[in-house]
Amino acid sequence: MVNDKQMVKYVIGERQVLAKMKNGEFRLVKLQVGLPEPLENRWQSEIALDGLYPNVVKVPGVDSFQCLNLAFGVVRTALEKFIESGGQLYWKDGSGPLGLVDIFS
C-alpha cells in the first residue's frame, strides 16, 4: 500500500546514504522505517527511501515483529534493485561504494 505523503510519521530507524544514479547524479537518500502500528487484525509500518522513491509505503504484518522484519526486507529489496539497475551507494561522507551487507550490518 502506498501513501502519497513524503514523510514517515514515527521514525524508529533512519540511515542516510548517497546514491549515485545511473546518469552519474548524486542524491542524498534517507532510508526510514516507522514504528509498527496496530490496524484492525494486523499491523503496519511505514517505510521511505526519500531521494530514490517519492512515496511512503505501508508494509503490513500479522504482528509488530513480522511487520518490522518485512519493512526492512522491502527496503533491502528496493536497494538491491537500484544497484542491479546500475546505481551505486556510498556512505553520507562520500566513502564507499557500499554493498547491502555494509548497510544492513
C-alpha positions in Angstrom: 0.0 0.0 0.0 1.4 3.4 -1.0 0.8 6.7 0.8 1.1 9.9 -1.1 2.8 11.8 1.7 6.6 12.2 1.8 7.5 11.5 5.5 7.3 8.5 7.8 5.1 9.5 10.8 7.0 7.8 13.6 10.6 7.0 12.6 12.3 4.4 14.7 15.2 3.8 12.3 16.9 6.0 9.8 20.1 5.9 7.8 21.3 8.4 5.2 23.4 7.4 2.3 24.5 8.9 -1.1 23.1 7.3 -4.2 24.9 7.6 -7.5 22.3 7.4 -10.2 22.9 5.6 -13.4 23.4 9.0 -15.1 26.1 10.0 -12.6 24.0 12.3 -10.5 24.4 12.0 -6.7 21.5 12.2 -4.4 21.2 12.1 -0.6 18.8 9.3 0.3 17.1 9.0 3.6 16.1 5.4 4.5 13.4 5.3 7.1 11.4 2.6 8.9 8.5 3.6 11.0 7.0 2.4 14.3 4.7 -0.6 13.7 1.1 0.4 14.5 -1.9 -1.9 15.0 -4.6 -1.7 12.4 -7.7 -3.9 12.9 -6.4 -7.5 13.0 -2.9 -6.8 11.7 0.0 -4.3 12.0 1.6 -1.9 9.6 4.9 0.0 9.4 5.7 2.9 7.1 8.9 2.9 5.1 10.5 5.6 2.9 13.5 5.8 0.6 13.4 9.5 0.2 15.6 10.7 -2.6 15.1 7.4 -4.6 11.3 7.0 -4.5 8.7 9.7 -3.9 6.1 7.9 -1.7 5.9 6.4 1.8 4.9 2.7 1.6 2.9 0.9 4.3 4.2 -2.6 5.0 1.6 -5.0 6.6 2.3 -7.8 9.0 0.5 -10.2 11.3 2.2 -8.7 14.4 4.8 -6.0 15.1 7.7 -8.3 14.8 6.8 -9.6 11.4 5.9 -6.1 10.3 9.4 -4.8 11.2 11.1 -7.7 9.6 9.1 -7.3 6.3 9.7 -3.5 6.4 13.5 -3.9 6.4 13.1 -6.6 3.7 11.3 -4.2 1.5 14.0 -1.5 2.0 16.7 -4.1 1.2 14.9 -5.3 -1.9 14.4 -1.8 -3.2 18.1 -1.1 -2.8 19.1 -4.4 -4.5 17.0 -3.4 -7.5 18.6 0.1 -7.5 22.1 -1.5 -7.5 21.2 -4.1 -10.1 19.9 -1.3 -12.4 23.3 0.4 -12.4 23.1 2.6 -9.3 25.7 2.8 -6.5 25.5 3.6 -2.9 28.0 5.4 -0.7 28.2 6.5 2.9 26.9 10.0 3.6 30.5 11.3 3.6 31.1 10.0 0.1 33.3 7.0 1.1 32.4 3.7 -0.5 30.9 2.3 -2.6 28.7 0.2 -0.3 27.2 -3.2 -0.6 24.0 -4.2 1.1 26.0 -6.0 3.8 27.5 -2.7 4.7 24.1 -1.0 5.0 22.4 -3.8 6.9 25.1 -4.8 9.4 
